[in-house]
Amino acid sequence: MRRWILAFSVILVGCITALVAPAQRPNTPVAPQDGRFGDPNVYGRTFQDYLYGVVAKVQKDRLVLTKTIFGVPATIDLNRKTKFVRSGKRSSWSELKAGEMVYVQVKKNKKTGNLTAKKVLSGLALAGGS
């Protein structure tokens, strides 16, 4: 009788182990199928603190963007500390054209609510994002 109990216990433990063991195997992550547009997380993480928009008007001290996240045109002040980057290389405000897509790193004045540009990125290769 003891042999039957011992054999039954061994079989029961073996069955329970066989059911639980596959759940404990680590699953290897599946490679993302990014298609032709690349990995969306690359630009999403890099430019998450930037304001995206299309240039409507450029002046020496002011930049007006349309199609922003706000849904209304945004006026951004430019100053001498503002950095301009076009395709990963230094640029100037005079190279910006109306209709061009840009990412702007802005600083908001807490008292007035005005936006001041710290960095303006434009061009095909937005390599200077960080």
C-alpha positions as CSV (number, residue, x, y, z in Angstrom):
1,M,0.0,0.0,0.0
2,R,2.9,2.3,0.8
3,R,4.4,1.7,-2.6
4,W,1.1,2.8,-4.3
5,I,1.0,6.0,-2.2
6,L,4.6,6.7,-3.0
7,A,4.1,6.1,-6.7
8,F,1.0,8.1,-6.8
9,S,2.7,11.0,-5.0
10,V,5.6,10.9,-7.4
11,I,3.3,10.9,-10.5
12,L,1.2,13.7,-9.0
13,V,4.2,15.9,-8.3
14,G,5.5,15.2,-11.8
15,C,2.2,16.2,-13.4
16,I,2.0,19.4,-11.4
17,T,5.6,20.3,-12.2
18,A,5.0,19.6,-15.9
19,L,2.0,22.0,-15.9
20,V,3.8,24.8,-14.1
21,A,7.3,24.6,-15.7
22,P,6.4,25.9,-19.1
23,A,4.9,29.1,-17.6
24,Q,8.2,29.8,-15.9
25,R,10.3,29.8,-19.1
26,P,11.3,33.3,-20.2
27,N,9.8,34.5,-23.4
28,T,12.1,36.1,-25.8
29,P,10.8,39.4,-27.1
30,V,9.6,39.6,-30.6
31,A,11.5,42.0,-32.9
32,P,9.3,45.0,-33.8
33,Q,7.9,45.2,-37.3
34,D,8.8,48.8,-37.9
35,G,8.2,48.9,-41.6
36,R,9.5,51.7,-43.7
37,F,8.9,54.4,-41.1
38,G,11.4,53.1,-38.6
39,D,11.0,52.8,-34.8
40,P,8.4,55.4,-33.6
41,N,9.9,55.4,-30.1
42,V,13.2,56.9,-31.4
43,Y,11.6,60.3,-32.3
44,G,8.9,60.0,-29.7
45,R,11.4,59.9,-26.8
46,T,13.8,62.4,-28.3
47,F,11.3,65.1,-29.1
48,Q,8.7,64.6,-26.4
49,D,9.6,67.9,-24.7
50,Y,9.6,69.9,-28.0
51,L,6.7,71.8,-29.6
52,Y,6.0,70.6,-33.2
53,G,4.6,73.0,-35.8
54,V,4.7,74.3,-39.3
55,V,6.3,77.7,-39.8
56,A,3.8,80.3,-40.8
57,K,5.9,83.4,-40.5
58,V,9.5,84.1,-39.5
59,Q,10.9,87.4,-38.2
60,K,14.1,88.2,-36.5
61,D,12.6,88.2,-33.0
62,R,9.5,86.1,-33.5
63,L,8.4,82.7,-35.0
64,V,4.7,81.9,-35.7
65,L,3.8,78.2,-35.9
66,T,0.6,76.6,-37.2
67,K,-0.6,73.0,-36.9
68,T,0.6,72.8,-33.3
69,I,-0.6,70.5,-30.5
70,F,-2.7,73.5,-29.3
71,G,-4.6,73.6,-32.5
72,V,-4.1,77.4,-32.8
73,P,-1.1,79.3,-34.1
74,A,1.6,79.7,-31.6
75,T,3.8,82.8,-31.4
76,I,7.3,82.0,-30.1
77,D,9.8,84.7,-29.2
78,L,13.4,84.3,-30.5
79,N,16.4,85.9,-28.7
80,R,20.2,85.8,-29.2
81,K,20.5,82.6,-27.1
82,T,18.2,80.7,-29.4
83,K,20.0,77.9,-31.2
84,F,19.0,76.9,-34.8
85,V,19.8,73.5,-36.1
86,R,19.1,72.4,-39.7
87,S,19.8,68.7,-40.6
88,G,22.1,68.3,-37.6
89,K,24.2,71.4,-38.4
90,R,24.2,75.0,-37.0
91,S,21.9,77.3,-38.8
92,S,20.3,80.7,-38.4
93,W,16.7,82.1,-38.3
94,S,17.1,83.5,-41.8
95,E,17.2,79.9,-43.2
96,L,13.7,79.0,-41.9
97,K,11.0,79.2,-44.6
98,A,7.2,79.3,-44.4
99,G,5.7,75.9,-44.7
100,E,8.6,74.1,-43.1
101,M,8.1,71.6,-40.3
102,V,10.1,72.3,-37.1
103,Y,10.5,71.1,-33.6
104,V,11.0,73.9,-31.0
105,Q,12.3,73.5,-27.5
106,V,10.5,76.3,-25.6
107,K,10.7,77.9,-22.2
108,K,7.4,79.3,-20.9
109,N,7.5,82.5,-18.9
110,K,5.5,81.8,-15.7
111,K,4.2,85.4,-15.3
112,T,3.3,86.3,-18.8
113,G,2.8,82.9,-20.4
114,N,5.0,83.9,-23.4
115,L,7.0,81.1,-25.1
116,T,10.7,81.7,-25.8
117,A,12.6,79.3,-28.1
118,K,15.7,77.7,-26.7
119,K,16.4,75.5,-29.7
120,V,14.7,75.2,-33.2
121,L,15.3,72.0,-35.2
122,S,14.5,71.8,-38.9
123,G,15.5,69.8,-42.0
124,L,15.4,66.2,-43.0
125,A,17.8,64.8,-40.5
126,L,16.8,66.1,-37.1
127,A,20.0,64.7,-35.6
128,G,20.5,67.5,-33.1
129,G,17.4,66.5,-31.0
130,S,19.1,65.7,-27.7
